[in-house]
């Protein structure tokens, strides 16, 4: 499996809250985020990896 990096911005308060939660669960922050992502519903999409766009058929 190829690992990718995710970078995001959040307040120090939220980051500390996330770190504390991970420590209580005896997991890394990465493991917590991966668990949350894994709980997301699967989407059926023919263009996997594609960014959804809206199309207009007004004519």
PyMOL Python script that loads the backbone (N, CA, C, O; Angstrom):
from pymol import cmd

cmd.read_pdbstr("""\
ATOM      1  N   UNK A   1       0.855  -1.188   0.000  1.00  0.00           N
ATOM      2  CA  UNK A   1       0.000   0.000   0.000  1.00  0.00           C
ATOM      3  C   UNK A   1       0.889   1.235   0.000  1.00  0.00           C
ATOM      4  O   UNK A   1       1.814   1.355   0.803  1.00  0.00           O
ATOM      5  N   UNK A   2       0.595   2.138  -0.903  1.00  0.00           N
ATOM      6  CA  UNK A   2       1.320   3.395  -0.964  1.00  0.00           C
ATOM      7  C   UNK A   2       0.683   4.368   0.025  1.00  0.00           C
ATOM      8  O   UNK A   2      -0.529   4.582   0.004  1.00  0.00           O
ATOM      9  N   UNK A   3       1.493   4.943   0.872  1.00  0.00           N
ATOM     10  CA  UNK A   3       0.985   5.921   1.836  1.00  0.00           C
ATOM     11  C   UNK A   3       1.005   7.309   1.235  1.00  0.00           C
ATOM     12  O   UNK A   3       1.937   7.682   0.523  1.00  0.00           O
ATOM     13  N   UNK A   4      -0.022   8.058   1.526  1.00  0.00           N
ATOM     14  CA  UNK A   4      -0.108   9.451   1.106  1.00  0.00           C
ATOM     15  C   UNK A   4      -0.161  10.307   2.345  1.00  0.00           C
ATOM     16  O   UNK A   4      -0.473   9.819   3.431  1.00  0.00           O
ATOM     17  N   UNK A   5       0.140  11.568   2.193  1.00  0.00           N
ATOM     18  CA  UNK A   5       0.153  12.485   3.319  1.00  0.00           C
ATOM     19  C   UNK A   5      -1.041  13.421   3.225  1.00  0.00           C
ATOM     20  O   UNK A   5      -1.392  13.901   2.147  1.00  0.00           O
ATOM     21  N   UNK A   6      -1.657  13.670   4.369  1.00  0.00           N
ATOM     22  CA  UNK A   6      -2.765  14.613   4.475  1.00  0.00           C
ATOM     23  C   UNK A   6      -2.305  15.761   5.357  1.00  0.00           C
ATOM     24  O   UNK A   6      -1.784  15.547   6.451  1.00  0.00           O
ATOM     25  N   UNK A   7      -2.497  16.954   4.881  1.00  0.00           N
ATOM     26  CA  UNK A   7      -2.148  18.133   5.663  1.00  0.00           C
ATOM     27  C   UNK A   7      -3.398  18.971   5.833  1.00  0.00           C
ATOM     28  O   UNK A   7      -4.113  19.236   4.867  1.00  0.00           O
ATOM     29  N   UNK A   8      -3.659  19.383   7.050  1.00  0.00           N
ATOM     30  CA  UNK A   8      -4.817  20.228   7.279  1.00  0.00           C
ATOM     31  C   UNK A   8      -4.518  21.230   8.376  1.00  0.00           C
ATOM     32  O   UNK A   8      -3.580  21.068   9.157  1.00  0.00           O
ATOM     33  N   UNK A   9      -5.322  22.250   8.414  1.00  0.00           N
ATOM     34  CA  UNK A   9      -5.166  23.295   9.418  1.00  0.00           C
ATOM     35  C   UNK A   9      -6.311  23.201  10.404  1.00  0.00           C
ATOM     36  O   UNK A   9      -7.468  23.010  10.029  1.00  0.00           O
ATOM     37  N   UNK A  10      -5.959  23.341  11.687  1.00  0.00           N
ATOM     38  CA  UNK A  10      -6.975  23.395  12.724  1.00  0.00           C
ATOM     39  C   UNK A  10      -6.402  24.166  13.891  1.00  0.00           C
ATOM     40  O   UNK A  10      -5.191  24.359  13.997  1.00  0.00           O
ATOM     41  N   UNK A  11      -7.278  24.598  14.751  1.00  0.00           N
ATOM     42  CA  UNK A  11      -6.840  25.364  15.908  1.00  0.00           C
ATOM     43  C   UNK A  11      -6.030  24.469  16.842  1.00  0.00           C
ATOM     44  O   UNK A  11      -6.166  23.245  16.830  1.00  0.00           O
ATOM     45  N   UNK A  12      -5.204  25.093  17.636  1.00  0.00           N
ATOM     46  CA  UNK A  12      -4.420  24.357  18.635  1.00  0.00           C
ATOM     47  C   UNK A  12      -5.336  23.634  19.602  1.00  0.00           C
ATOM     48  O   UNK A  12      -5.025  22.531  20.051  1.00  0.00           O
ATOM     49  N   UNK A  13      -6.462  24.248  19.925  1.00  0.00           N
ATOM     50  CA  UNK A  13      -7.423  23.631  20.839  1.00  0.00           C
ATOM     51  C   UNK A  13      -7.933  22.313  20.263  1.00  0.00           C
ATOM     52  O   UNK A  13      -7.995  21.306  20.969  1.00  0.00           O
ATOM     53  N   UNK A  14      -8.293  22.318  19.002  1.00  0.00           N
ATOM     54  CA  UNK A  14      -8.793  21.090  18.368  1.00  0.00           C
ATOM     55  C   UNK A  14      -7.700  20.032  18.244  1.00  0.00           C
ATOM     56  O   UNK A  14      -7.947  18.847  18.469  1.00  0.00           O
ATOM     57  N   UNK A  15      -6.502  20.459  17.889  1.00  0.00           N
ATOM     58  CA  UNK A  15      -5.399  19.511  17.767  1.00  0.00           C
ATOM     59  C   UNK A  15      -5.101  18.867  19.117  1.00  0.00           C
ATOM     60  O   UNK A  15      -4.883  17.658  19.193  1.00  0.00           O
ATOM     61  N   UNK A  16      -5.090  19.658  20.166  1.00  0.00           N
ATOM     62  CA  UNK A  16      -4.848  19.104  21.496  1.00  0.00           C
ATOM     63  C   UNK A  16      -5.954  18.141  21.902  1.00  0.00           C
ATOM     64  O   UNK A  16      -5.692  17.107  22.517  1.00  0.00           O
ATOM     65  N   UNK A  17      -7.184  18.481  21.558  1.00  0.00           N
ATOM     66  CA  UNK A  17      -8.317  17.609  21.852  1.00  0.00           C
ATOM     67  C   UNK A  17      -8.153  16.274  21.113  1.00  0.00           C
ATOM     68  O   UNK A  17      -8.392  15.213  21.690  1.00  0.00           O
ATOM     69  N   UNK A  18      -7.751  16.326  19.858  1.00  0.00           N
ATOM     70  CA  UNK A  18      -7.523  15.125  19.060  1.00  0.00           C
ATOM     71  C   UNK A  18      -6.394  14.289  19.646  1.00  0.00           C
ATOM     72  O   UNK A  18      -6.513  13.068  19.749  1.00  0.00           O
ATOM     73  N   UNK A  19      -5.308  14.934  20.027  1.00  0.00           N
ATOM     74  CA  UNK A  19      -4.178  14.214  20.623  1.00  0.00           C
ATOM     75  C   UNK A  19      -4.567  13.554  21.943  1.00  0.00           C
ATOM     76  O   UNK A  19      -4.166  12.422  22.215  1.00  0.00           O
ATOM     77  N   UNK A  20      -5.338  14.250  22.752  1.00  0.00           N
ATOM     78  CA  UNK A  20      -5.786  13.682  24.020  1.00  0.00           C
ATOM     79  C   UNK A  20      -6.694  12.479  23.778  1.00  0.00           C
ATOM     80  O   UNK A  20      -6.562  11.455  24.450  1.00  0.00           O
ATOM     81  N   UNK A  21      -7.603  12.597  22.833  1.00  0.00           N
ATOM     82  CA  UNK A  21      -8.503  11.491  22.499  1.00  0.00           C
ATOM     83  C   UNK A  21      -7.692  10.274  22.047  1.00  0.00           C
ATOM     84  O   UNK A  21      -7.959   9.150  22.471  1.00  0.00           O
ATOM     85  N   UNK A  22      -6.710  10.506  21.191  1.00  0.00           N
ATOM     86  CA  UNK A  22      -5.867   9.413  20.702  1.00  0.00           C
ATOM     87  C   UNK A  22      -5.117   8.758  21.865  1.00  0.00           C
ATOM     88  O   UNK A  22      -5.002   7.534  21.918  1.00  0.00           O
ATOM     89  N   UNK A  23      -4.616   9.555  22.778  1.00  0.00           N
ATOM     90  CA  UNK A  23      -3.881   9.008  23.920  1.00  0.00           C
ATOM     91  C   UNK A  23      -4.790   8.162  24.803  1.00  0.00           C
ATOM     92  O   UNK A  23      -4.390   7.094  25.266  1.00  0.00           O
ATOM     93  N   UNK A  24      -6.001   8.632  25.037  1.00  0.00           N
ATOM     94  CA  UNK A  24      -6.960   7.882  25.853  1.00  0.00           C
ATOM     95  C   UNK A  24      -7.273   6.539  25.201  1.00  0.00           C
ATOM     96  O   UNK A  24      -7.411   5.525  25.886  1.00  0.00           O
ATOM     97  N   UNK A  25      -7.381   6.538  23.881  1.00  0.00           N
ATOM     98  CA  UNK A  25      -7.693   5.307  23.134  1.00  0.00           C
ATOM     99  C   UNK A  25      -6.443   4.466  22.872  1.00  0.00           C
ATOM    100  O   UNK A  25      -6.533   3.385  22.290  1.00  0.00           O
ATOM    101  N   UNK A  26      -5.281   4.958  23.300  1.00  0.00           N
ATOM    102  CA  UNK A  26      -3.995   4.288  23.083  1.00  0.00           C
ATOM    103  C   UNK A  26      -3.748   4.035  21.594  1.00  0.00           C
ATOM    104  O   UNK A  26      -3.336   2.948  21.190  1.00  0.00           O
ATOM    105  N   UNK A  27      -4.013   5.071  20.791  1.00  0.00           N
ATOM    106  CA  UNK A  27      -3.804   5.026  19.349  1.00  0.00           C
ATOM    107  C   UNK A  27      -3.057   6.280  18.927  1.00  0.00           C
ATOM    108  O   UNK A  27      -2.946   7.242  19.687  1.00  0.00           O
ATOM    109  N   UNK A  28      -2.548   6.253  17.702  1.00  0.00           N
ATOM    110  CA  UNK A  28      -1.944   7.457  17.145  1.00  0.00           C
ATOM    111  C   UNK A  28      -3.032   8.329  16.533  1.00  0.00           C
ATOM    112  O   UNK A  28      -4.143   7.860  16.285  1.00  0.00           O
ATOM    113  N   UNK A  29      -2.716   9.585  16.293  1.00  0.00           N
ATOM    114  CA  UNK A  29      -3.666  10.468  15.625  1.00  0.00           C
ATOM    115  C   UNK A  29      -3.986   9.912  14.240  1.00  0.00           C
ATOM    116  O   UNK A  29      -5.133   9.970  13.799  1.00  0.00           O
ATOM    117  N   UNK A  30      -2.998   9.383  13.566  1.00  0.00           N
ATOM    118  CA  UNK A  30      -3.222   8.776  12.252  1.00  0.00           C
ATOM    119  C   UNK A  30      -4.233   7.639  12.342  1.00  0.00           C
ATOM    120  O   UNK A  30      -5.129   7.544  11.504  1.00  0.00           O
ATOM    121  N   UNK A  31      -4.103   6.784  13.335  1.00  0.00           N
ATOM    122  CA  UNK A  31      -5.040   5.675  13.489  1.00  0.00           C
ATOM    123  C   UNK A  31      -6.459   6.174  13.752  1.00  0.00           C
ATOM    124  O   UNK A  31      -7.422   5.600  13.244  1.00  0.00           O
ATOM    125  N   UNK A  32      -6.590   7.230  14.539  1.00  0.00           N
ATOM    126  CA  UNK A  32      -7.911   7.801  14.821  1.00  0.00           C
ATOM    127  C   UNK A  32      -8.538   8.322  13.534  1.00  0.00           C
ATOM    128  O   UNK A  32      -9.703   8.040  13.253  1.00  0.00           O
ATOM    129  N   UNK A  33      -7.782   9.072  12.759  1.00  0.00           N
ATOM    130  CA  UNK A  33      -8.311   9.638  11.509  1.00  0.00           C
ATOM    131  C   UNK A  33      -8.655   8.526  10.536  1.00  0.00           C
ATOM    132  O   UNK A  33      -9.699   8.577   9.885  1.00  0.00           O
ATOM    133  N   UNK A  34      -7.792   7.517  10.424  1.00  0.00           N
ATOM    134  CA  UNK A  34      -8.084   6.396   9.524  1.00  0.00           C
ATOM    135  C   UNK A  34      -9.363   5.670   9.949  1.00  0.00           C
ATOM    136  O   UNK A  34     -10.169   5.284   9.102  1.00  0.00           O
ATOM    137  N   UNK A  35      -9.546   5.486  11.249  1.00  0.00           N
ATOM    138  CA  UNK A  35     -10.776   4.853  11.740  1.00  0.00           C
ATOM    139  C   UNK A  35     -12.006   5.663  11.337  1.00  0.00           C
ATOM    140  O   UNK A  35     -13.018   5.102  10.916  1.00  0.00           O
ATOM    141  N   UNK A  36     -11.908   6.976  11.468  1.00  0.00           N
ATOM    142  CA  UNK A  36     -13.047   7.836  11.105  1.00  0.00           C
ATOM    143  C   UNK A  36     -13.326   7.755   9.607  1.00  0.00           C
ATOM    144  O   UNK A  36     -14.483   7.668   9.194  1.00  0.00           O
ATOM    145  N   UNK A  37     -12.283   7.783   8.802  1.00  0.00           N
ATOM    146  CA  UNK A  37     -12.465   7.699   7.350  1.00  0.00           C
ATOM    147  C   UNK A  37     -13.077   6.354   6.975  1.00  0.00           C
ATOM    148  O   UNK A  37     -13.940   6.285   6.099  1.00  0.00           O
ATOM    149  N   UNK A  38     -12.637   5.292   7.631  1.00  0.00           N
ATOM    150  CA  UNK A  38     -13.172   3.964   7.336  1.00  0.00           C
ATOM    151  C   UNK A  38     -14.656   3.852   7.667  1.00  0.00           C
ATOM    152  O   UNK A  38     -15.346   3.000   7.106  1.00  0.00           O
ATOM    153  N   UNK A  39     -15.154   4.685   8.556  1.00  0.00           N
ATOM    154  CA  UNK A  39     -16.574   4.668   8.914  1.00  0.00           C
ATOM    155  C   UNK A  39     -17.445   5.399   7.893  1.00  0.00           C
ATOM    156  O   UNK A  39     -18.668   5.261   7.922  1.00  0.00           O
ATOM    157  N   UNK A  40     -16.849   6.161   7.007  1.00  0.00           N
ATOM    158  CA  UNK A  40     -17.619   6.865   5.984  1.00  0.00           C
ATOM    159  C   UNK A  40     -18.262   5.846   5.054  1.00  0.00           C
ATOM    160  O   UNK A  40     -17.676   4.800   4.776  1.00  0.00           O
ATOM    161  N   UNK A  41     -19.456   6.145   4.574  1.00  0.00           N
ATOM    162  CA  UNK A  41     -20.100   5.198   3.657  1.00  0.00           C
ATOM    163  C   UNK A  41     -19.322   5.111   2.341  1.00  0.00           C
ATOM    164  O   UNK A  41     -18.755   6.096   1.867  1.00  0.00           O
ATOM    165  N   UNK A  42     -19.313   3.919   1.774  1.00  0.00           N
ATOM    166  CA  UNK A  42     -18.681   3.744   0.468  1.00  0.00           C
ATOM    167  C   UNK A  42     -19.546   4.413  -0.585  1.00  0.00           C
ATOM    168  O   UNK A  42     -20.774   4.373  -0.507  1.00  0.00           O
ATOM    169  N   UNK A  43     -18.909   5.021  -1.558  1.00  0.00           N
ATOM    170  CA  UNK A  43     -19.654   5.652  -2.642  1.00  0.00           C
ATOM    171  C   UNK A  43     -19.418   4.861  -3.913  1.00  0.00           C
ATOM    172  O   UNK A  43     -18.287   4.501  -4.239  1.00  0.00           O
ATOM    173  N   UNK A  44     -20.486   4.600  -4.616  1.00  0.00           N
ATOM    174  CA  UNK A  44     -20.395   3.925  -5.912  1.00  0.00           C
ATOM    175  C   UNK A  44     -20.124   4.996  -6.955  1.00  0.00           C
ATOM    176  O   UNK A  44     -20.965   5.854  -7.219  1.00  0.00           O
ATOM    177  N   UNK A  45     -18.941   4.932  -7.542  1.00  0.00           N
ATOM    178  CA  UNK A  45     -18.558   5.953  -8.504  1.00  0.00           C
ATOM    179  C   UNK A  45     -17.721   5.292  -9.598  1.00  0.00           C
ATOM    180  O   UNK A  45     -16.723   4.631  -9.311  1.00  0.00           O
ATOM    181  N   UNK A  46     -18.129   5.473 -10.842  1.00  0.00           N
ATOM    182  CA  UNK A  46     -17.372   4.900 -11.959  1.00  0.00           C
ATOM    183  C   UNK A  46     -16.000   5.537 -12.097  1.00  0.00           C
ATOM    184  O   UNK A  46     -15.046   4.878 -12.512  1.00  0.00           O
ATOM    185  N   UNK A  47     -15.896   6.805 -11.753  1.00  0.00           N
ATOM    186  CA  UNK A  47     -14.636   7.535 -11.872  1.00  0.00           C
ATOM    187  C   UNK A  47     -13.980   7.638 -10.508  1.00  0.00           C
ATOM    188  O   UNK A  47     -13.881   8.730  -9.948  1.00  0.00           O
ATOM    189  N   UNK A  48     -13.533   6.519  -9.969  1.00  0.00           N
ATOM    190  CA  UNK A  48     -12.945   6.543  -8.635  1.00  0.00           C
ATOM    191  C   UNK A  48     -11.731   7.444  -8.635  1.00  0.00           C
ATOM    192  O   UNK A  48     -10.891   7.394  -9.533  1.00  0.00           O
ATOM    193  N   UNK A  49     -11.660   8.275  -7.597  1.00  0.00           N
ATOM    194  CA  UNK A  49     -10.570   9.219  -7.480  1.00  0.00           C
ATOM    195  C   UNK A  49     -10.857  10.540  -8.159  1.00  0.00           C
ATOM    196  O   UNK A  49     -10.122  11.509  -7.968  1.00  0.00           O
ATOM    197  N   UNK A  50     -11.910  10.591  -8.943  1.00  0.00           N
ATOM    198  CA  UNK A  50     -12.251  11.833  -9.632  1.00  0.00           C
ATOM    199  C   UNK A  50     -12.980  12.769  -8.681  1.00  0.00           C
ATOM    200  O   UNK A  50     -13.690  12.330  -7.776  1.00  0.00           O
ATOM    201  N   UNK A  51     -12.797  14.030  -8.895  1.00  0.00           N
ATOM    202  CA  UNK A  51     -13.482  15.033  -8.091  1.00  0.00           C
ATOM    203  C   UNK A  51     -14.860  15.261  -8.695  1.00  0.00           C
ATOM    204  O   UNK A  51     -14.979  15.579  -9.878  1.00  0.00           O
ATOM    205  N   UNK A  52     -15.915  15.096  -7.874  1.00  0.00           N
ATOM    206  CA  UNK A  52     -17.258  15.297  -8.416  1.00  0.00           C
ATOM    207  C   UNK A  52     -17.459  16.735  -8.883  1.00  0.00           C
ATOM    208  O   UNK A  52     -17.043  17.683  -8.217  1.00  0.00           O
ATOM    209  N   UNK A  53     -18.091  16.875 -10.014  1.00  0.00           N
ATOM    210  CA  UNK A  53     -18.399  18.202 -10.547  1.00  0.00           C
ATOM    211  C   UNK A  53     -19.875  18.264 -10.884  1.00  0.00           C
ATOM    212  O   UNK A  53     -20.510  17.242 -11.146  1.00  0.00           O
ATOM    213  N   UNK A  54     -20.410  19.464 -10.876  1.00  0.00           N
ATOM    214  CA  UNK A  54     -21.799  19.611 -11.289  1.00  0.00           C
ATOM    215  C   UNK A  54     -21.810  19.993 -12.763  1.00  0.00           C
ATOM    216  O   UNK A  54     -20.968  20.760 -13.228  1.00  0.00           O
ATOM    217  N   UNK A  55     -22.770  19.449 -13.481  1.00  0.00           N
ATOM    218  CA  UNK A  55     -22.877  19.786 -14.899  1.00  0.00           C
ATOM    219  C   UNK A  55     -24.234  20.405 -15.140  1.00  0.00           C
ATOM    220  O   UNK A  55     -25.223  20.050 -14.498  1.00  0.00           O
ATOM    221  N   UNK A  56     -24.263  21.307 -16.048  1.00  0.00           N
ATOM    222  CA  UNK A  56     -25.488  22.002 -16.378  1.00  0.00           C
ATOM    223  C   UNK A  56     -25.941  21.574 -17.759  1.00  0.00           C
ATOM    224  O   UNK A  56     -25.150  21.537 -18.701  1.00  0.00           O
ATOM    225  N   UNK A  57     -27.215  21.254 -17.871  1.00  0.00           N
ATOM    226  CA  UNK A  57     -27.770  20.866 -19.175  1.00  0.00           C
ATOM    227  C   UNK A  57     -28.752  21.895 -19.671  1.00  0.00           C
ATOM    228  O   UNK A  57     -29.604  21.610 -20.513  1.00  0.00           O
ATOM    229  N   UNK A  58     -28.621  23.130 -19.126  1.00  0.00           N
ATOM    230  CA  UNK A  58     -29.508  24.191 -19.594  1.00  0.00           C
ATOM    231  C   UNK A  58     -29.209  24.465 -21.050  1.00  0.00           C
ATOM    232  O   UNK A  58     -28.043  24.511 -21.442  1.00  0.00           O
ATOM    233  N   UNK A  59     -30.235  24.649 -21.858  1.00  0.00           N
ATOM    234  CA  UNK A  59     -29.986  24.841 -23.273  1.00  0.00           C
ATOM    235  C   UNK A  59     -30.831  25.856 -23.790  1.00  0.00           C
ATOM    236  O   UNK A  59     -30.768  26.165 -24.979  1.00  0.00           O
TER     237      UNK A  59
END
""", "prot")
cmd.dss("prot")
cmd.show_as("cartoon", "prot")
cmd.util.cbc("prot")
cmd.orient("prot")
